[in-house]
Structure formats: structure tokens, C-alpha cells
Amino acid sequence: MSAAHAIIVLMNVPIQERISAQPTITAQWQELVRDAAAWRGHSLDEELESYLVFMLMRFTRVPDTVHDALGRQFLEAQALLGAQRLEHLRLTGDRCLLLCGLFPEQAKRRLVKISYFVRIGRSCYCELADRLKAGESMLFTRLCEAYVSLMDLLQGVRSNADGKPCLDPICAFEQWSDTGSRYAYEVITADGGIPMPASGEGQPH
């Protein structure tokens, strides 16, 4: 299944005509990510872009994993040891990022805020940064720090595919207030609104 087809099937969005033909799955995802980054004026360096693209490729092969019980997976990881624990943490962090970015409506269906999955995903990456050797540790430190920005970028991929915002006004306000998401801020202010965060935390990244 191609990356474009995976999005069409899973989101039920008629976007095939929006995606130019690319020779490989990697090239398709790279194009989608770069288009979203350019659209949002987002600077994404080669290391983070590569991680995001290969994460999306893995998702294309096993798309149903994003619908797993991610909170339970995080708790299960705490009972594991060694390499098994590290792999479990990475997979859970990736799946939370995919859910927040490509399928934010899933949070509403599960009766939790998007920020719930942001916290789980960041916790996974932060623990990996603490446990891995220097080279790999730095990558996961950067992923933890950039988690909200990467979520915003994936929501841009989804919006470009759908042709409309992927957040309703209430979810956008919650996401902005809880995480400082710039994408959510742009959704809220698109019609001239000026949001007032209850917590004082919602400053766009």
C-alpha cells in the first residue's frame, strides 16, 4: 500500500488528485512532509525530517497500530527490561505522535484531550533520551523537545490532504491552551478570533 493510499483509506479523504506521483513510499511521505513544512513556514532539519518520514513509512505498513490503547502500552513498557523496554517506548512515542498529528479526532472519540497523548509520547521519548547512549540520546532529546512542533507539522499534512482544518474549534482551543500548539492557534484565529487561555500556557511555539 502506498503512503498516499494509506491516508486515503484511513482518513476517508479524497486526496489522490492532490498528491503528485512519486517513485517510492519514502519519496511520497517526504513530499507530504516537506509540503506541509513549507505551507506552515516550519523549519525541519534533515535528522528530524528523516525520523518523521521513516516513522510514517512504518505506519504505512501497519496502520492499525495507531488505534491501540497507547496509555496501556506506556504502562506495559515500565514492566519491561533492556532493549525490549526501549523498543516498546519508541513505538508508543511514535504512535502517540501519529495519532495526535494524523488522527486528532481519535482523542475526542476516546473521551480524552489531545494533550493526553502528547504527554505520553513525550514521556516515552524523554525516557529514551535518558537511557540511550550519547548519539541516540541526543536524537530523542530533540524529538521530545520538538514533539508539539512535529504534531503541528503532521496536522498540516492532514489539513493539506483534507483541504480543511483537522481540529474543530473546541479541540483547537484545548490543544493550544494545553500545549502551546501553533497550528491550533492558527485554527482558532483564522476567522479573527483572539483566544484567551485559561491556564496562561497557550503561547504558540
Beta strands, then each sheet from edge to edge (+ up, - down):
end
